[in-house]
Amino acid sequence: MAIAVKLISLKTVLLTKEMVDQKTLIRRLSFAAYFAAAFFIFLLLLFPYDRIKSRIESEVRLRTPVELSVSRISPRFFNRFALINVVVSDKTGRVLFKSPSVHTKVSLFGLLRGLPSVDLNTAAYGGELSVKARQGLVLQSLVLEADGLDISAYPLLK
């Protein structure tokens, strides 16, 4: 009986409380949407892509026997980027791979969990090249798919 009285009194309080009119609600939601959109636009425009580029180049230099050179990084979406004028060379300067544009997709949820996952796609040597790198707690994988590559266009085989 006491529970029913409490439920009825709670219901009457909720019904008698002033409701926000629709015009005010729409105005408040539009302000929130405007500021959220402005935040994300400024985040994309002012993100330090040059620092990311230099960090990627230095990490590749430290962890592998090759040199990576990227002209610039441009955003495509929140987790998608385009690496412009990518050149991979060995320590002597001999070019191993060259592409005008490499499209990159980074898994944001993987980064938050500490398990990076990166997909790279490019058009090179007359075909398509796709690289998928995943790092898990136990398993690490690197998948390379090459469709329609012209091996004779590869400069090291000439």
N, C-alpha and C positions, 0 to 999 in steps of 0.2 A: 504494500500500500504506500509506504514512504517512498519507494523507488518510483512508482507511478506519479506521485505528486511532484517529485523532483524533475522527472522528464517533462511533465506538463508545464511546470514553471519555467524550465529551460526553453521549451518551445515558445512560450509566450514572450519571453525576453528576446529571443531571436526574431520573432515576427514583429514585435513592436519597436525594435531598434531601427533607427533611421537607416534606410538603404541609400547608397551613393547613386545619384541619378546617372543615367546612361551617358549623358554628355560629358560629365566630369570624369567618368571612368574611361571613356574613349580618349579624352584629352591627356589624362595621366599615362595611359598605355602608349599613346603616340609619343609623348615626351621620353618615356623609357626606351622605346624602340629607336627614336632619333639618337639618343646618347649612346646606345649600344652600337648602332651602325657607325656613328662617328668614331667611337673607340676602335672598332675593328678596321676602319679605313685608315686611321692614323697609325695603327699598329702595322699594317701592311706597308704603308708609305715610309715610315720612319724606322723600320726594322734594320738592324745593322748587318746587312747582307755582305758588306766588304769584310767585316770581322769573321763571319761564318766562312767565307771563301778562303781567307788566310788560314783559318783553323783547320779546314778540310785539307788544304795543301800541306800544311805542316804535319798533320797526323799521318797522311799517306807517306810523306817523306821519312818520318820516324819509324813507322811500322812495316814498311815494305821496301824492297830494293829498287823501286821506281820513283820517278818524279811526276807529279801531277801539276798541270798548269790550267787554270780556268780564267778566262777573260773577265767574266762577270756572272752573277747569279740574279735571275729575275723571278719574281713570284708568279705563280699561276693560280693558286688557291691557297688555303691555309696550310695544307700539307703537301702541296705540289710546287715544284720549282723547275726552272730551266737553267741548266749550266751552259753558258755560251762559250764557244771556241775552246773545247776541251782537248788537251794534248797530254798523252801519257808517254814518257820517255824513260830510258834507263839512265844510269848515273853518268854515262859517257855522252849523253845528249842525243842518242839515236832514237828516233820517233817510233814507238811501238803501236800507238793508236792515236787517231786524230778524228774529231767530229765537230761539225759546226754547232750542234745543239744536242744536249742530252737531257731528256725529260726525267725528272726524279720525283718519286712519291715516297714519303716517309710516314711510317705508322706512328701516329701521335700516342695512341694508347700503349703501344709497345715501349715507346720512350718513357712514358710515365711509370711503367712497371719495371724499367731497367732492362728491357729485352728489345734491342733495336731491330728494326726490319726496314729494308730499303729496296725499292724497285727502280731500276734504271732502264730506259728505253731510248734507242737512237737509230737513226738511219745511217749506215756506214757501209762502204765498199759495195754499193749496189744492192744492199739488202737491209734487213731489220735485225738488230741485235738487242737482246733483252737479258738483263742480269737481275737476279733476285737473291738478296742476301738476308738471311734470318739468323738470329742468335737467340737461343733459348737457355733455360737453366742447365740442361744437359747436352742438348743437340745444337750444333751449328750447321747451317747449310748454305751452299752457294750453287745456284742453278743458272746455267748459261744456255740461252736458246738463240740460235742463229738461223734465220730463214732467208734464203736466197742470196747469200753472200757470194760475191765474185772473188775467189781466192787470188786470181791473177791481178786484182787491183791492190792487193796488200803489198806495201812497199818493201817489206823485208824479204819477200820471196822473189824479187826482181833481181 
